Amino acid sequence: MMPSYTALLSAEHFSNASPIIYTLIIIIITVWIRKLIRRHKKFSVLNSIPGPKTVFLLGNAIDFMGGPRGSLWHMRRKMLTPAFHFKILEEFIEVFNQQSQKFVNKLQKYSDGKPFNIFPLITLATLDIILETAMGRSINAQDNPQSEYVKAVYDMGRIIMVRFARPWLQLDFIFKRTQWGRLERKSLEFLHKFSLDTIRERRKEYKRLKNQKEAKENEIPGKKKRQAFLDLLIEYSEQNEFLTEENIREEVDTFMFEGHDTTAAGINWTIYLLGRYPEIQEKVYKELESIFRKSERPASYDDIREMNYLECCIKESLRLLPSVPYFSRCLTEDMIIVTRLSFTWMIIPLEISRRAASERKRKKFI
């Protein structure tokens, strides 16, 4: 799944089109939404926008971030922030190294100089990494790309793009009767079952270790034992009753599904830009050589902190080609813009981050 490809092409096309055509498209969409809001004043703006509901894959997690129930997301965010502390992320350096080495080994078969599509390989690598960091579970996607889990994730990505591109499929009563609707039900059943089974297994393990008085210190949850994102959620849920099993599943699925795709897209575009600018690529190579000095040892957290130029390249890639080039946010109250009411916004980071003094500078890499 890579919506960024399609979105990028459309963005580049419209950025070169005349202002009249671009503005006309935005007006049509705004008028359409405005009419729906007038008919459904009792509903929130988010629920009035046509299209598939946000809960079909990730539960209410997306609603919490951008919808009328945003206060719930803020409450969860305070609780989840410690899960992304640098010290905790350091514990997964070993996972990053193992999966990255496997990814490099997979690339060896394409070293004949012929062009090939690298994105599927990146996706499998990020899926392995994020699934292990999020759930503490390995599916070995890089060695088994035809596994049921990988297939279900890919199918859901295809379904999202198909529904987005075909307006008639955005109506649930039509979509549910199509092959795409049946595929969605099958994929969701598997993905949700996979997540719930994992949650229950990890909870049992958590309670076993907690009750095992003679356990060694490095086996006690919260101490030296490496904790996946799911382990932290389970630990928090023991102290916070409002964090239910279904809530945990939503958070883990959001982290996994959104995380692996956006990470894969970011890596893909960074590699693409380094390929287009060999002089920049050479500087990155020299920086890595200065750190590792011909050694094949795995990277440490301290090594990563020294990769300043590589970090700049990654950030610049995200500026020019963001992993999520389009996303929408809904206003909670009316706003007057040029004497007209605006009920909703679409934020386009791909264009926002390219605003510069000149056309040449805003599209220049590094």
N, C-alpha and C positions, 0 to 999 in steps of 0.2 A: 504494500500500500504506500503510495506517495502522492498525496494531493498536491504537494508543492510543485510538481512538474506541470500539471494542468494549470494551476493557479498562476505560476510564473509566466507561462506563455500568454495567458489572457492579460496579465498585468502589463507585460511588455507591449502587447498589441495595443491596449487602450492608452498606454502612456504616450504612444506615438500617434494616436488618432487625434482628430480635431477636438477642441474643448466642447463643442456643441454636441457631438455624438456621445462623448463620455458623460456629460451632464444629463443628457436626455435619458440615458440608461438609469442613472441614479434617481431621477425624478419619477420614472415609471415604477420603480420598486417602492419608493417612498409613498406614492399615491396609493398603491395596492395595500400596503400595510395600514395606511391611515384609514381607508375604508373599513377594513376589518376591525380596527379598534373602535370605530363608531358603533359597529354592530354588537360588540362584546365589551361594553364598558365595565362590566363586573369582573372581567378577567384581567390578569396582569398583562403588561406589554409583551413579556416573554412568551406567554401562552397564546397570545393572539397572532404571533408571527406564523405564517403557513409553513408546513414542512413537518418532517418526522419529529417526534418528541425527543427530548434530550435524554430520557431515562432508558432508552432501549438497550444500551450497552453498559453504561457506567452508573446506572441507578440515578440518584439525585445529586451526585457529586458535582456535575457541571452546573446544575441549578444553584447549588450553594455558592458557586463562585460568581456567577453573573446574574442570577435571577433575584426575585423578590425575597427569597429566603437567604439572602447573603449573610445575614447575621449569624446563621448556623455555621456557615463556612468560616467566618471570623473566629467563632468559638473553637472550632476544630483546629484552625490554623495555629492558635496559641498552644494547643496541646501537641500538635505534630511537629512544630518547628524544631524541638530538640532532636528529632529523628534525622535531621539533615545537618547536624553539627559536623564540622570538619574532622573532629576526633573519631566520630563514628564512621564517617566515610573512609578514613584511613584504614579501617579494618578490612575494607574490601579491595585494597590494592592487589592482594593476591589473586582475587577473582578477575580483576581487570587484566592482570598480566597473563594469566592462564588462557583466558578467552581471546585476548589480543594475539598471543603467540599462535593459537590455533587458526585465527583469521589470517595471519601472515602466511602460515603454511598452506592454507587453501589458495592463496593468491599465487603461489609458486607455479601452479599448473598453467597460469595465464602469462607467464614471463617470456613468451615468444615474440612479444612486440605487436601482436595483433589486437585490435580494439575489442573490448568486451564490456558487458554491463556489470559494473561493480556493485550496484545498489542492493541486489538481492543478498549478496554475501555480507554486506554491512548490516542489513536488516537482521539476518540470522545471528550475527555476532552480538548486536545490541540486545536482541531478544534473550539470548543466553545470559548476558550480563545482568540485565534488569530483572529478569525472572528470579535469578539467584539472589540478587540484593533485595528485591521486594518480598519474595516468598520463602527464600532459603531453600529453593527447590530447583533442581537442574533437569531440563528436558533434552539437553544435548542437541539443540536445533541445528548447529553447524554440521554435525555428523549425520543428522537425521532430519533433513529438511522436509520430508514427506510425512512427518508425524502428525497425528490428529490435532494436536494443539497448534502447531504451526499452520496447518491448513485452516483451522477455525479462525485464527487471527487474521490470516490473509483474506479469507472469505468476508469477514466483517469489514475489512478495509475496502474491498471491492463494492460491497453493498452500500456503504456510506457514499461513495463516489457516484454509483449508479442512481441512487435516490436523489442526490443533489442535482444531477444533470437531467433527470427526467421528471418534470413537474407532476405528471399524473401519478407517479409512484410515491409522491409525498403525501398522498391521501391514504390513510391507514386501511380503509375498507377495500381499496383496490390493491394496495401493496401486499396485504396478507394473503391474497388469493393468487399471487404470482409465484413463480419458481424462486424469486429472490426472497419473498416473504417466508417461504418454507425453509429456504437455506438459512435465513436469519434465525428462525426458531431453533433449528437443529444446532447451529453454531453457538447460540447463546446458552442453550441447555448444557452443552459440553463445557463451555468456558466457565459458566457460573458453578457448575458441579465441581470442576477442577479446583476453583478457588475455595469453595466451601469445604471440600474434602481436605484441602491443605490447611485451612484455618483450624479445622477440628483436630487434625493430627498434631499441629504445632501447639494447640492449647493443651492437649493431653501431655505432650512432652514438657510443656511449661509447668504444669501442675505436678508431674512426676519429679522433676528436678527440685521444685519448691518444697515438696514434702519429703524429699530424701535428705534426712538430717546429716547423714554421713558423707554427703556429696563433697567433692573437692571444691575449692574456691573457684576454680576456673570453669566449673560446671553449673554454677549458680547463675540464674538469669540476671542480667544487668551488670555482671562483673566482666571477667576477662573473656568470657565466651562471646564469639562474634554473633551479633544479633541482626537479623534481617528486619526490614521495615515492618513486616507482619508480626514479628516477635515483639517489637515495641508497641504496636497497636494492641496486641493481646495483653501485654503487661498493663497498659493504660486502661483497658476495658475492665480489668479486675478492680480498679479503683473508681471507675466512672461507669455507672450503669447505663447511661444514655448511649454509650458506644456499643451498639448491638452487633451481633454476628453479621447481619446484613450491612450495617454501616461499615464494618471492617472490610467486607468484600468490596463495597463500592470504592473505598479508598485505595485498596490494593489494586483493583482492576484499573482505576484511573491512572495510578502511578505506572502500572505495567504497560497498558495499551497506549496511552498518550506519550509516556516517556520513551518507549523504544522507537516509535515512529519519528518523533521530532529529533531524537538523538541521531538516528540513522540519516535523516535528511540533512542535519547539520554537518555530520562527518562527510557525507557524499558531496555537498557543495564546497566544503573546504578542500577536499581532494581535487575537485573539478577546477577550482580557482588556482590551486598550486600547480596544476597541470598546464593551465593557460599562461601562468607567469613563472617560467623556469628560473628566472633570477631570484624571485622570492623563495621558490622551493629550495634553491641552493643555500640561501641564508638559513632556512630552517634546518637543513641538513648539517650545516657547519655548527649550528648551536647544539644539536644533538650529539655531534661528534665531540664537541668540547666537554660535554657532560659525561658521556660514556667511554670516550677514548678507546674505540675499537673493541670494547668489552661487550659480551652478549648477555651480561647479567640482567635480571629483570629490573624494571624501573621501581624506584622507591618514592615515597611521598616527597622527600626532600628533592629528588631529581625533578619531579613534576613542578615544584615551586621555582626551579631555575629555568624552566622553559618559557621565558618571558616573550620572546619573539613569536614562538608558536602560539602562545595565548593571544597575542595581538592579531595573528592571522585568522584564528578561529573567530574572534570577536568581529573582525572586519568581514569575514564570510557571512556571519549572521546579520550584519548590517546590510550588505548587498543582496543576499539571498536568504532571508529568514526562513526558518523551518515551517513557520505558520504565517504565510504572507497575508492572509485575510482572517479577521475574526470580528465578531459583532458584540456590541454592548448596548443594553437598553436603558433609556433614561427612566428614572422613577418619577419625574415630573416634567411638564412641558418646558421647552426652552425656545425663546424667540431668536431666530436667526434670519436676518435680512427681511424682517417683517413677516416671516412665515413660521408656522409651528413645526418643529421637528420632533417626531415621536421616537425615532430610533437612529442609531449610528452604526456605520461600519468603519472600523479602524483598519487602515492598510499600512502595516509597518514597512512593507517593501518600498512604498513611496515615501512615507514619513522619514525613514532613515536615509533617503537619497537626496533630501533637500539640501542643496549646497549653493555656493555663489555662482557656480557655472555648471553646465551640463557635463563637461569633461571631468571635473573634480568629483561630482557626486556618483559617477559610475566607475571611478578609478579604484583599483584594489591596492590597499596599503599606500 
